[in-house]
Amino acid sequence: MSTAQSPLHLARRRAVQALAATGAAALLLTGCGSSGSSDKGSADKAGASSAAGSPAADGGAAGGKRTVKDATGKAVEIPAEPKRVVTLTQEDLDAVLALGVKPVGITNGQGLNEPPAYLKDKVQGIPVVGNLLQPVMDKVVAAKPDLILAGDMQDEQVLKQLREITPATLVTMAPTDDWKLSFRGIGNAVNKLDQANKVIADYDAKAVKAGGELGANKGAAVSIVRWNPTGPSWMEKKQFASGVALDMGLTRPKAQDKDGNAHTPALSLEKINEIDGDWLFLSTLTDDGKAALKDVQSKPAYQELGAVKNNHTVTVDGSVWSTRGGPLAADVVIGDIGKALAAK
């Protein structure tokens, strides 16, 4: 997710989402025509099989190549064992690092001019090839990729340029995909689907265990909010951090009990009660957002929130909590929630 969006922009975005094929990223799991690939059976076991058996899904090539379908349904020939991976989103980066793959080129984090802080120790020395979904083509060329993971890139002109650098350029997520589905697709793309499935299983177990250790706060209603320069936006239930909270057995406030993986338009002070809950997790992505949050914290409308009165507000990293995320970010969210709620 990017910065605050106008209602018109949100309407257009939702129209794009409605046009996206249901479970489009599942197609990424099906295309395993492979020489020497060990994950075709795993892909079938993952249940992404409706497109399996189609010509694109069976179109493996000799010479260490595999043919997969990306999140748009496009058949793409990729190396059976990619060695030089470039990631264009934080979510792609999170995913490959969780699978033990060190990329040769990355982009800055969302709203940042540097990689996200929670991944900083893992990306030291890796060249930055641009900002989120805004690659600098000369820098991508210099990285000599044999596989480019392009997130939810929708700019066809940029995709064309990337495919001129390497045809092995994959759109890894559709607008409506959840992070687990995208992660499994990325796992398949780097020929580590078995490992991706294990990472998900370990995450699920950890989330349940952590949720059961919250004592009096077990099942609490948590509000998940990003503060924009123009006001707060709360996250819908299928947004990344929201999903992690639900996997921990937590709930959402009644006003936020809405399916979807986006966020609301920025709310006015008159509607600020929508962000209230048993607990309030607050994040920002820009300095302007931080300034706006600091300003509102002295206002009566904010001070009257139940979570504020009960000292149940927690400031968290927006580059983790306000994005689509991956397993490493999910681990951070579990830790943030556990640290705050288990201590009370």
C-alpha positions as CSV (number, residue, x, y, z in Angstrom):
1,M,0.0,0.0,0.0
2,S,1.2,3.5,-0.8
3,T,0.3,6.8,0.7
4,A,-3.2,8.0,1.4
5,Q,-5.5,7.7,-1.6
6,S,-8.5,9.7,-2.7
7,P,-11.9,8.1,-2.9
8,L,-11.7,8.3,-6.7
9,H,-8.3,6.5,-6.7
10,L,-9.7,3.9,-4.3
11,A,-12.7,3.3,-6.6
12,R,-10.4,2.8,-9.6
13,R,-8.2,0.5,-7.5
14,R,-11.1,-1.6,-6.5
15,A,-12.3,-1.8,-10.1
16,V,-8.9,-3.2,-11.0
17,Q,-9.1,-5.7,-8.2
18,A,-12.6,-6.8,-9.3
19,L,-11.1,-7.6,-12.8
20,A,-8.3,-9.6,-11.4
21,A,-8.8,-13.4,-11.8
22,T,-9.8,-15.0,-8.5
23,G,-6.7,-16.5,-6.9
24,A,-4.6,-15.4,-9.8
25,A,-1.3,-16.0,-8.0
26,A,-2.3,-19.6,-7.6
27,L,-1.4,-19.9,-11.2
28,L,2.2,-19.3,-10.2
29,L,2.1,-22.6,-8.3
30,T,0.9,-24.7,-11.2
31,G,3.4,-24.2,-14.0
32,C,6.1,-26.7,-13.3
33,G,7.3,-28.2,-16.5
34,S,10.8,-28.8,-15.2
35,S,14.1,-30.5,-15.9
36,G,15.5,-31.5,-12.6
37,S,12.8,-29.6,-10.6
38,S,11.7,-31.2,-7.4
39,D,8.7,-29.1,-6.7
40,K,6.1,-30.1,-9.3
41,G,4.6,-32.6,-7.0
42,S,4.7,-30.1,-4.2
43,A,2.8,-27.6,-6.4
44,D,0.1,-30.2,-7.0
45,K,-0.1,-30.9,-3.3
46,A,-0.5,-27.2,-2.6
47,G,-3.8,-27.4,-4.4
48,A,-3.1,-24.9,-7.2
49,S,-4.2,-27.3,-9.9
50,S,-7.0,-25.8,-11.9
51,A,-4.6,-24.6,-14.6
52,A,-2.3,-27.6,-14.4
53,G,-2.3,-29.6,-17.5
54,S,-2.8,-26.6,-19.7
55,P,-0.2,-26.2,-22.5
56,A,1.5,-23.3,-20.6
57,A,1.6,-25.3,-17.3
58,D,3.2,-28.3,-19.1
59,G,5.6,-26.3,-21.2
60,G,8.9,-27.2,-19.5
61,A,12.0,-26.7,-21.6
62,A,15.3,-28.6,-21.6
63,G,18.5,-27.1,-20.5
64,G,17.6,-26.2,-16.9
65,K,14.5,-24.2,-17.7
66,R,11.0,-24.3,-16.3
67,T,7.8,-22.7,-17.5
68,V,5.5,-21.2,-14.9
69,K,2.5,-19.0,-14.9
70,D,2.8,-15.7,-13.1
71,A,0.0,-14.0,-11.1
72,T,-1.5,-12.6,-14.3
73,G,-1.7,-16.0,-15.9
74,K,1.2,-15.3,-18.3
75,A,3.4,-18.3,-19.1
76,V,7.0,-17.4,-18.4
77,E,10.2,-19.5,-19.0
78,I,12.5,-19.2,-16.0
79,P,15.8,-20.9,-14.9
80,A,15.2,-24.2,-13.1
81,E,17.5,-22.9,-10.4
82,P,17.7,-19.1,-10.4
83,K,21.1,-17.8,-9.3
84,R,20.7,-14.0,-9.7
85,V,17.4,-12.8,-8.4
86,V,16.3,-9.1,-8.4
87,T,13.3,-8.1,-6.2
88,L,11.2,-5.0,-6.9
89,T,9.0,-5.0,-3.8
90,Q,9.6,-5.4,-0.1
91,E,7.2,-8.4,-0.2
92,D,9.3,-10.2,-2.8
93,L,12.5,-9.4,-0.8
94,D,11.0,-10.7,2.4
95,A,9.9,-13.9,0.7
96,V,13.3,-14.8,-0.9
97,L,15.2,-14.0,2.3
98,A,12.9,-16.2,4.3
99,L,13.7,-19.0,1.8
100,G,17.5,-18.5,2.1
101,V,17.9,-16.8,-1.2
102,K,20.1,-13.7,-1.3
103,P,19.1,-11.4,-4.2
104,V,21.5,-9.5,-6.3
105,G,19.4,-6.4,-6.5
106,I,16.6,-4.9,-4.3
107,T,14.4,-1.8,-4.0
108,N,13.9,0.6,-1.1
109,G,11.1,0.0,1.3
110,Q,7.6,1.6,0.9
111,G,7.8,5.3,1.6
112,L,11.6,5.0,2.3
113,N,14.8,6.0,0.6
114,E,16.5,2.9,2.0
115,P,15.6,-0.8,2.5
116,P,13.0,-1.5,5.3
117,A,14.6,-1.4,8.8
118,Y,13.4,-4.9,9.8
119,L,15.4,-6.4,6.9
120,K,18.4,-4.1,7.2
121,D,20.8,-6.7,8.7
122,K,19.9,-9.2,6.0
123,V,20.5,-6.9,2.9
124,Q,23.8,-5.3,3.8
125,G,25.9,-5.0,0.6
126,I,23.1,-5.8,-1.8
127,P,22.8,-3.1,-4.5
128,V,19.6,-1.0,-4.5
129,V,18.2,-0.8,-8.0
130,G,15.5,1.8,-7.4
131,N,12.4,2.5,-5.2
132,L,9.4,0.3,-4.7
133,L,8.1,-0.8,-8.1
134,Q,10.2,2.0,-9.7
135,P,13.4,0.3,-10.9
136,V,16.2,2.2,-12.5
137,M,16.8,0.2,-15.6
138,D,20.6,0.8,-15.8
139,K,20.9,-0.5,-12.3
140,V,18.8,-3.6,-13.0
141,V,21.0,-4.3,-16.0
142,A,24.1,-4.0,-13.9
143,A,22.7,-6.6,-11.5
144,K,22.7,-9.2,-14.4
145,P,19.5,-10.9,-13.2
146,D,18.3,-14.3,-14.4
147,L,15.0,-13.8,-12.6
148,I,13.1,-10.6,-11.7
149,L,10.3,-10.7,-9.2
150,A,8.1,-7.8,-10.0
151,G,5.5,-7.8,-7.2
152,D,2.1,-6.5,-8.3
153,M,3.6,-4.3,-11.1
154,Q,0.9,-3.2,-13.4
155,D,2.8,-0.7,-15.6
156,E,3.1,-2.6,-18.9
157,Q,5.8,-0.3,-20.2
158,V,8.0,-1.0,-17.3
159,L,7.3,-4.7,-17.6
160,K,8.3,-4.6,-21.2
161,Q,11.6,-2.9,-20.3
162,L,12.3,-5.5,-17.6
163,R,11.5,-8.4,-20.0
164,E,14.1,-6.9,-22.4
165,I,16.6,-7.3,-19.6
166,T,15.5,-10.9,-18.9
167,P,12.3,-12.6,-20.2
168,A,12.2,-14.3,-16.8
169,T,10.3,-11.5,-15.2
170,L,7.3,-12.5,-13.0
171,V,4.4,-10.5,-11.6
172,T,4.3,-12.3,-8.3
173,M,1.0,-11.1,-6.8
174,A,-2.5,-10.1,-8.0
175,P,-4.2,-7.2,-6.2
176,T,-6.4,-9.5,-4.1
177,D,-3.9,-12.2,-3.2
178,D,-3.0,-12.7,0.4
179,W,0.6,-12.9,1.4
180,K,0.7,-16.7,1.9
181,L,-0.5,-17.4,-1.6
182,S,2.0,-15.0,-3.1
183,F,4.8,-16.4,-0.9
184,R,4.1,-19.9,-2.1
185,G,4.2,-18.7,-5.7
186,I,7.5,-17.0,-5.1
187,G,8.7,-20.2,-3.4
188,N,7.8,-22.1,-6.6
189,A,9.6,-19.5,-8.8
190,V,12.9,-20.0,-7.0
191,N,12.2,-23.8,-6.8
192,K,11.8,-23.9,-3.1
193,L,8.1,-24.6,-2.7
194,D,8.6,-27.4,-0.2
195,Q,10.5,-25.0,2.0
196,A,7.8,-22.3,1.5
197,N,5.1,-24.7,2.7
198,K,7.2,-25.5,5.8
199,V,7.7,-21.8,6.5
200,I,3.9,-21.2,6.3
201,A,3.2,-24.2,8.6
202,D,5.8,-23.0,11.1
203,Y,4.2,-19.5,11.0
204,D,0.7,-20.9,11.5
205,A,1.8,-22.8,14.6
206,K,3.7,-19.8,16.0
207,A,0.7,-17.5,15.5
208,V,-1.7,-19.9,17.3
209,K,0.8,-20.4,20.2
210,A,1.5,-16.7,20.6
211,G,-2.3,-15.9,20.5
212,G,-2.8,-18.5,23.3
213,E,-0.3,-16.7,25.5
214,L,-2.0,-13.3,25.7
215,G,-3.7,-14.0,29.0
216,A,-6.6,-11.5,29.6
217,N,-6.1,-10.0,26.1
218,K,-6.7,-13.3,24.4
219,G,-9.3,-12.6,21.6
220,A,-9.0,-8.8,22.2
221,A,-10.3,-6.4,19.5
222,V,-7.3,-4.8,17.9
223,S,-7.5,-1.7,15.8
224,I,-4.8,-1.5,13.1
225,V,-4.2,2.1,11.8
226,R,-1.8,4.0,9.6
227,W,-1.7,7.7,10.2
228,N,-1.4,9.7,7.0
229,P,-0.7,13.4,6.7
230,T,-4.5,13.9,6.2
231,G,-5.7,11.6,8.9
232,P,-5.9,8.0,10.0
233,S,-6.8,5.0,7.8
234,W,-7.7,1.6,9.3
235,M,-6.8,-1.7,7.7
236,E,-9.3,-4.1,6.4
237,K,-9.4,-7.7,7.7
238,K,-7.5,-9.3,4.9
239,Q,-4.7,-6.7,4.9
240,F,-1.4,-8.3,6.0
241,A,-1.1,-7.3,9.6
242,S,-4.8,-7.7,10.1
243,G,-4.5,-11.3,8.9
244,V,-1.7,-12.0,11.3
245,A,-3.8,-10.7,14.2
246,L,-6.7,-12.9,13.1
247,D,-4.4,-15.9,12.9
248,M,-3.5,-15.2,16.5
249,G,-7.1,-15.5,17.5
250,L,-7.6,-11.7,17.9
251,T,-10.6,-9.9,16.6
252,R,-11.2,-6.5,15.0
253,P,-13.5,-3.7,16.3
254,K,-17.0,-3.7,15.0
255,A,-16.3,-0.7,12.8
256,Q,-13.4,-2.5,11.2
257,D,-15.0,-5.8,10.7
258,K,-14.8,-5.6,6.9
259,D,-13.3,-8.0,4.4
260,G,-10.7,-6.7,2.0
261,N,-6.9,-6.2,1.8
262,A,-6.8,-2.4,1.5
263,H,-7.3,0.5,3.9
264,T,-9.9,3.2,4.2
265,P,-9.6,6.7,3.0
266,A,-8.2,9.0,5.6
267,L,-10.8,9.7,8.3
268,S,-11.7,13.1,9.7
269,L,-11.7,13.9,13.4
270,E,-15.5,13.5,13.3
271,K,-15.1,9.8,12.4
272,I,-12.0,9.1,14.6
273,N,-14.1,6.8,16.8
274,E,-13.8,4.2,14.0
275,I,-10.2,3.6,15.0
276,D,-11.0,2.8,18.6
277,G,-10.6,-0.8,20.0
278,D,-9.4,-2.7,23.0
279,W,-5.9,-2.0,21.6
280,L,-4.8,0.5,19.0
281,F,-1.7,-0.2,16.9
282,L,-0.5,3.0,15.2
283,S,1.9,3.3,12.3
284,T,3.2,5.9,9.9
285,L,5.1,5.8,6.6
286,T,6.3,9.4,6.2
287,D,7.6,12.3,8.3
288,D,4.4,14.2,7.4
289,G,2.4,11.3,8.8
290,K,4.4,11.3,12.0
291,A,3.9,15.1,12.4
292,A,0.1,14.7,11.8
293,L,-0.1,11.9,14.4
294,K,1.8,14.0,17.0
295,D,-0.5,16.9,16.3
296,V,-3.7,15.0,16.8
297,Q,-2.6,13.4,20.0
298,S,-3.2,16.6,21.9
299,K,-6.8,17.0,20.6
300,P,-9.8,16.0,22.7
301,A,-11.2,13.7,20.0
302,Y,-8.1,11.5,20.2
303,Q,-7.8,11.6,24.0
304,E,-11.4,10.4,24.3
305,L,-10.7,7.1,22.5
306,G,-11.0,4.1,24.9
307,A,-7.7,2.6,23.9
308,V,-6.0,6.0,24.6
309,K,-7.7,6.3,28.0
310,N,-6.6,2.8,28.9
311,N,-3.0,3.3,27.8
312,H,-3.6,0.6,25.2
313,T,-1.9,2.4,22.2
314,V,1.2,0.9,20.6
315,T,3.4,2.6,18.0
316,V,4.7,0.1,15.3
317,D,6.8,0.2,12.2
318,G,4.7,1.3,9.2
319,S,7.0,-0.5,6.7
320,V,5.9,-3.8,8.4
321,W,2.3,-3.1,9.5
322,S,1.1,-1.1,6.5
323,T,2.4,-3.3,3.7
324,R,1.4,-6.6,2.1
325,G,4.2,-8.4,4.0
326,G,5.8,-11.8,4.1
327,P,6.9,-14.3,6.6
328,L,9.7,-12.2,8.1
329,A,7.3,-9.3,8.6
330,A,4.7,-11.6,10.0
331,D,7.2,-12.6,12.6
332,V,7.7,-9.0,13.6
333,V,3.9,-8.4,13.9
334,I,3.5,-11.5,16.1
335,G,6.4,-10.2,18.3
336,D,4.9,-6.7,18.5
337,I,1.5,-8.0,19.5
338,G,2.9,-10.4,22.0
339,K,5.1,-7.8,23.6
340,A,2.2,-5.4,24.0
341,L,-0.6,-7.6,25.0
342,A,1.1,-10.4,26.9
343,A,2.6,-7.9,29.3
344,K,-0.8,-6.6,30.4
